[in-house]
Amino acid sequence: AVPAFADDAPPTSGQCGDKLKWSINADHTVLTFTGSGAMWDYEYWRIYGDIVPWWDYRDTVTTINFPKEITHISNYAFCYFSKIERVWIPSDTLSLGKQCFFGCENLEIVALGTVDGKTSGNITIGSESFEECGLLVSVYVSRGLKTVEWDAFEQCYNLPTRKEDSRVTGRVFYGG
């Protein structure tokens, strides 16, 4: 279902990094990023700063396409995107911002650094990145994991294996 927007319709494309752009398809289900480099960091509440410009599509987006050359996914980038079930993050990505996929209630599978078959150097999973993703059952991580920050997988009740090591900072699976 396409959201019904008033005359002041939200943007359908724009800049989201120095060399990174975003766009949404006509039926508002596919969010595509093109270019390279780091996504700008955003805030969750407008009172603290800019929120992600694609926020109005959080209830319709089912697919996110990242370019191979994206290096950082913003804080709060896809917070509460309720229809996303699978996410593939390219091997050039070095960091996931805090709460970038927080509350994605239907997210089941995440693949980090494995889209094109090669593994990246060091990826950092930010704090609360996947918190409240209650249906998450699989997280595939390349051998280049650098750090998993505080509460990254809090309340991910369906993750079957929970192995923590020196790359983990704080409670990663608290409440799950």
N, C-alpha and C positions, 0 to 999 in steps of 0.2 A: 504494500500500500504506500502510495506516495503521500508524504505529509501535506496537509493543506496549509499553505502559508498565506498570510495576508499580503497586502500590496507591498509591504516592506519585506520582501523575500530575502532569505539568507544568501550569501554568496555561493556560487557553484564551483569556484576555482580561485586560486591565489597563491601568493608566495608564503612559504612556511620555513624557509631557511635561506641562507645567503645564495645557495645554488640549488634549492629544492622548491618544487611547486606541488600543489595538490589540485585535484579536480574530482567531481562527482558525476556519475553517469546520469542519463535522462530520467531513469526511474529511481534514482537515489539509493541504489543498492550496492554499487561498487565504488569504493574510494581508492583513487589511484595517485601515487606519488611518483614524480619524475625528477631526474636530476641527480645530484650527489651531495655528499657531506652531511652535516648535522642538522636535524630539525631544531628550530628555535624552541626554547622551553616556554611553556605556558603555565598559567595558574588555573586553579579549579574554580575559584569564585571571582567574578568580575571586579569586586572591590579591591582585590589584591593585584590586579593587572589584567593582561589580555588572556582570554580563554581561547581554546582551539577554535579556529574559524569554521570547522566542520561540525561543531557541537550539535547544531540543529538536526543533523542526520543520524544521531545516535540510535534512534529507534527503527531505522530502515536499512542501514548498511549491513550487508551480510558478508562482504568480501573486501579485504584490504590488499592492495598490490603495492609492494615496496620495490624501489629500484635496487639492483645489486649493490650500488655504491653508497647507500645510506649508512651513515656511521653512528647516529644517535637518534633514538626515538624519544620524543619530548615527555617531560612530566605531564601526567594527566591526559595524554594524547587521545586515548580511547576509553576513558573512564565511563563506565555505565553504557557501553555500546552493547545493547541487549541481544542482538541477533547474530553476533559473530560466534562461529563454532570452531573455526580453525585459523591459526595464524602461522605463517612461515616467514621467518626473519632471516634476511640474507647473511651470508658469511662475512661481509665487510662491516657489519654492525658491531660496534664496540661497546655500546651501553644502551640500557633501557632505563628511562627516567622513572622517578618515583611515581607510583600509582598509575603507570601508563596503561595498564589493562585492568585496573581496579574495578570490581563489580560487574565484570562481563559475565553475567549469570549463565549464559549458554556456551561459553568457551570450553571446549573439550580437549583440544590438541594444540600444543605449541611446539614448533620446531625452530631452534635457534642455531643459526650458522650452518644450516644443512641444505639450503635450497638448491644450490648448484653442485652439491656433492663434495665441495672442498670445505675444509674447516678453517676458521679464523684464528687469530692469535689469542686475544683475551677479551672476553665479553663480561661486562658487569651487569648484573640484574639488580636494579635499584630497589629501595625499600618499598614494600607493599605493592610491588609491580603487578602481582596476580592475586592480591588479597580479595576475598569474597568471590572467587571464581569457583563456586561450589561444584560444578560439573566437570572440572578439569581432571582428566584421567591420565594424560600422558604429556610429559615435557621431555623433548629430545634436545640434548645440548651437545654441541661439538666438544671435542677434547680441549678446546681453548678457553674453558671457563676460568675467569679470573676471580670474581667475587660475587657472592649472593648476599645481599644486604638484608637488614632487619625486616622480619615479617613478610618477606617476598611472596610466600605462599600461605599466608595466614588464612584460615577457614577454607582451605581447598581440601575438603573432606574426602574426596574420591581419589586422591593421589595414592596409589598402592605402595610405592616404595619411597622411603624417606631416608636417604643416606646423606649424612652431613660430614663435612671434613674441614680442613683448615681454611678453605676458601669461603666458608660461611661465617658471616659476622652477626652474632646475636641469634635470637629465636627466629627461625625461618618458617616453621610449620605451626606456630602457636595457634591453638584453638582448632586445629584440624586433626 
